[in-house]
Amino acid sequence: MLKLYIGNKNYSSWSMRPWVLLRQAGLPFEEVMVRFDSFDADSSFKQAVADVNPAGKVPVLVDDGLAIWDTLAIAEYLAEKFPEHHLWPQDAAARARARSVCAEMHAGFGALRSACPMNVEASLAPAGALIWRDKPGVRADVQRIVTMWSGLLEAHGGPMLFGGFSIADAYYAPVCLRLKNYGLPVPGHITDYIRRVCALPGVKAWIDDALAEKDFLDFEEPYRMSR
């Protein structure tokens, strides 16, 4: 059986992507939670993850002894291993565009990711209002996301970015949570897409698990002193 190593569901946006992809696609897998303590080289987290990933990061997918890390590598591996699930769009042009927008997320939107770290449990609208006021890079990132999603939803007719659920929706699910939980202003049709993503069984299951976690990690919580 596939085995997926992840970090805390409340905080780990990168872990969320392949977990949601597997769960939403109905692919059986074993979850291995490696809770964050710190990211120092001698931390329990680093020591545990180093046994399966020399880069010392999550997520890591293990399949019959083969370890795959990096979310795009995991997504591509799953798409090749399970072609019948159509994890990428079937149309070649749409598939190329889906890969492009996933790569853009993978390498970009640094201002949004830095200013608004993922926190599923928290309601951070007051912090989000200050971030929106003071961080032009965040405003630029959100505008790019709105433009991208609007074009894809219009071109493919929804309800997801490429019609049906795909790797692209799993990839942007943590972004949906950031926009929602920080109360960043987006148009109504984008809010509707966020609601649809959050209602997906795979995403809802991740959210429910994150809400049930009791960990409070101060280095992941720049806007709160306690939970």
C-alpha positions as CSV (number, residue, x, y, z in Angstrom):
1,M,0.0,0.0,0.0
2,L,1.1,3.6,-0.6
3,K,2.4,5.3,2.5
4,L,2.3,9.1,2.8
5,Y,4.5,10.9,5.3
6,I,3.0,14.3,6.3
7,G,3.4,17.1,8.9
8,N,0.8,18.7,11.1
9,K,-2.5,19.1,9.2
10,N,-3.1,22.5,10.8
11,Y,0.1,24.0,9.4
12,S,1.5,21.9,6.6
13,S,0.2,23.2,3.2
14,W,2.6,21.1,1.2
15,S,1.5,17.9,3.0
16,M,-2.1,18.8,2.3
17,R,-1.7,18.7,-1.5
18,P,-0.9,15.0,-2.1
19,W,-3.1,13.9,0.9
20,V,-6.1,15.6,-0.6
21,L,-5.2,14.3,-4.1
22,L,-5.1,10.7,-2.8
23,R,-8.2,11.0,-0.6
24,Q,-10.3,12.8,-3.2
25,A,-9.3,10.3,-5.9
26,G,-10.2,7.4,-3.7
27,L,-6.7,5.9,-3.7
28,P,-6.0,3.8,-0.6
29,F,-2.9,4.9,1.4
30,E,-1.4,4.7,4.9
31,E,-0.9,8.1,6.6
32,V,2.2,8.6,8.7
33,M,2.1,11.8,10.7
34,V,5.5,13.2,11.7
35,R,4.6,16.1,14.0
36,F,6.5,19.3,13.8
37,D,8.7,20.2,16.8
38,S,11.2,22.3,15.1
39,F,13.1,22.3,11.9
40,D,16.6,22.2,13.4
41,A,18.8,19.5,12.2
42,D,18.7,17.6,15.5
43,S,14.9,17.9,15.9
44,S,12.8,14.8,16.3
45,F,11.0,15.8,13.1
46,K,14.2,16.1,11.0
47,Q,15.5,12.8,12.4
48,A,12.3,10.9,11.7
49,V,11.9,12.3,8.1
50,A,15.6,11.8,7.2
51,D,15.0,8.0,7.4
52,V,12.8,8.3,4.3
53,N,13.8,11.5,2.6
54,P,17.4,12.8,2.6
55,A,16.1,16.3,2.1
56,G,14.5,16.1,5.5
57,K,11.1,17.4,4.4
58,V,7.5,16.3,4.1
59,P,5.5,15.2,2.2
60,V,7.1,11.9,1.2
61,L,5.3,9.2,-0.7
62,V,6.6,5.7,-0.3
63,D,5.5,2.9,-2.7
64,D,7.0,-0.5,-2.3
65,G,10.3,0.9,-0.9
66,L,10.5,3.7,-3.5
67,A,10.4,7.2,-1.8
68,I,9.2,10.2,-3.8
69,W,9.4,13.7,-2.4
70,D,8.3,17.0,-3.7
71,T,4.6,17.5,-4.3
72,L,4.9,17.8,-8.1
73,A,7.0,14.6,-8.3
74,I,4.4,12.9,-6.1
75,A,1.5,14.2,-8.3
76,E,3.2,13.0,-11.5
77,Y,4.0,9.6,-10.0
78,L,0.4,9.1,-9.0
79,A,-0.9,10.3,-12.4
80,E,1.3,7.8,-14.2
81,K,0.6,4.9,-11.8
82,F,-3.2,5.4,-11.8
83,P,-4.0,6.7,-15.3
84,E,-7.6,5.5,-15.0
85,H,-8.2,8.2,-12.4
86,H,-7.4,11.0,-14.8
87,L,-5.7,13.1,-12.2
88,W,-4.6,15.5,-14.9
89,P,-7.1,16.8,-17.5
90,Q,-7.6,14.5,-20.4
91,D,-7.3,17.2,-23.0
92,A,-3.6,17.8,-24.0
93,A,-3.9,21.6,-24.0
94,A,-5.8,21.6,-20.7
95,R,-3.2,19.2,-19.2
96,A,-0.4,21.5,-20.2
97,R,-2.1,24.5,-18.7
98,A,-2.8,22.5,-15.5
99,R,0.9,21.6,-15.2
100,S,1.8,25.3,-15.8
101,V,-0.5,26.6,-13.0
102,C,0.7,24.0,-10.6
103,A,4.4,24.8,-11.4
104,E,3.5,28.5,-10.8
105,M,2.2,27.7,-7.4
106,H,5.2,25.5,-6.7
107,A,7.7,28.2,-7.4
108,G,5.8,31.5,-6.8
109,F,3.4,33.4,-4.6
110,G,6.1,33.9,-2.1
111,A,4.6,37.1,-0.6
112,L,1.3,35.4,0.1
113,R,2.9,32.2,1.5
114,S,5.3,34.2,3.7
115,A,2.8,36.7,5.1
116,C,-0.1,34.2,5.5
117,P,1.2,30.9,6.7
118,M,-1.4,28.2,6.6
119,N,-3.4,27.8,9.8
120,V,-6.6,25.8,9.2
121,E,-7.9,26.3,12.8
122,A,-7.5,30.0,13.2
123,S,-9.7,32.9,12.1
124,L,-7.2,35.6,11.1
125,A,-9.2,38.3,9.4
126,P,-7.8,41.1,11.6
127,A,-4.3,40.1,10.7
128,G,-5.3,39.7,7.1
129,A,-6.7,43.2,7.0
130,L,-3.3,44.6,8.1
131,I,-1.4,42.3,5.7
132,W,-3.7,43.5,2.8
133,R,-3.1,47.1,3.8
134,D,0.7,46.9,4.2
135,K,1.9,44.2,1.8
136,P,1.7,45.1,-1.8
137,G,3.3,41.8,-2.8
138,V,0.4,40.0,-1.2
139,R,-2.1,42.1,-3.1
140,A,-0.2,41.3,-6.3
141,D,-0.2,37.6,-5.6
142,V,-3.9,37.5,-4.8
143,Q,-4.7,39.5,-8.0
144,R,-2.7,37.0,-10.0
145,I,-4.6,34.1,-8.4
146,V,-8.0,35.8,-9.0
147,T,-7.1,36.4,-12.7
148,M,-5.9,32.8,-13.1
149,W,-8.8,31.1,-11.4
150,S,-11.3,33.3,-13.2
151,G,-9.9,32.5,-16.6
152,L,-9.8,28.7,-15.9
153,L,-13.3,28.6,-14.4
154,E,-14.7,30.5,-17.4
155,A,-12.8,28.4,-19.9
156,H,-13.7,25.0,-18.5
157,G,-17.2,25.8,-17.0
158,G,-16.4,24.8,-13.5
159,P,-17.1,23.6,-10.9
160,M,-13.3,23.0,-10.5
161,L,-10.5,24.8,-12.3
162,F,-10.5,22.3,-15.2
163,G,-14.1,21.2,-15.0
164,G,-13.8,18.1,-12.8
165,F,-11.4,17.7,-9.9
166,S,-7.8,17.5,-10.8
167,I,-4.3,17.9,-9.4
168,A,-4.6,21.6,-9.9
169,D,-7.5,21.8,-7.4
170,A,-5.5,19.8,-4.8
171,Y,-2.6,22.1,-5.4
172,Y,-4.5,25.3,-4.8
173,A,-6.6,23.9,-1.9
174,P,-4.2,25.4,0.7
175,V,-4.4,28.7,-1.1
176,C,-8.2,28.6,-0.7
177,L,-7.8,28.1,3.0
178,R,-5.3,31.0,3.2
179,L,-7.7,33.4,1.4
180,K,-10.6,32.2,3.5
181,N,-9.0,32.2,6.9
182,Y,-7.2,35.6,6.5
183,G,-10.3,37.2,5.0
184,L,-8.4,38.5,2.0
185,P,-10.8,40.2,-0.4
186,V,-11.7,38.3,-3.6
187,P,-14.7,38.5,-6.0
188,G,-17.8,36.5,-5.3
189,H,-17.2,33.9,-8.0
190,I,-13.8,33.2,-6.4
191,T,-15.4,32.9,-3.0
192,D,-17.9,30.4,-4.5
193,Y,-15.0,28.4,-5.9
194,I,-13.3,28.4,-2.4
195,R,-16.5,27.1,-0.9
196,R,-16.7,24.3,-3.4
197,V,-13.1,23.3,-2.8
198,C,-13.6,23.3,1.0
199,A,-16.7,21.1,0.6
200,L,-14.9,18.4,-1.4
201,P,-14.8,15.3,0.8
202,G,-11.0,15.1,0.7
203,V,-10.5,18.7,1.7
204,K,-13.2,18.5,4.3
205,A,-11.6,15.5,5.8
206,W,-8.2,17.3,6.0
207,I,-9.9,20.3,7.6
208,D,-11.7,18.2,10.2
209,D,-8.5,16.4,11.1
210,A,-6.7,19.8,11.4
211,L,-9.4,21.2,13.7
212,A,-9.0,18.1,15.9
213,E,-5.2,18.7,16.4
214,K,-4.2,20.2,19.7
215,D,-0.6,21.2,18.9
216,F,0.3,24.9,19.2
217,L,3.6,25.7,17.6
218,D,4.7,29.3,18.2
219,F,7.1,29.3,15.2
220,E,4.1,28.6,13.0
221,E,1.9,31.2,14.7
222,P,3.2,34.7,14.0
223,Y,-0.2,36.3,14.9
224,R,-1.2,34.5,18.1
225,M,0.4,33.7,21.5
226,S,-1.8,30.6,22.2
227,R,-4.6,28.5,20.8
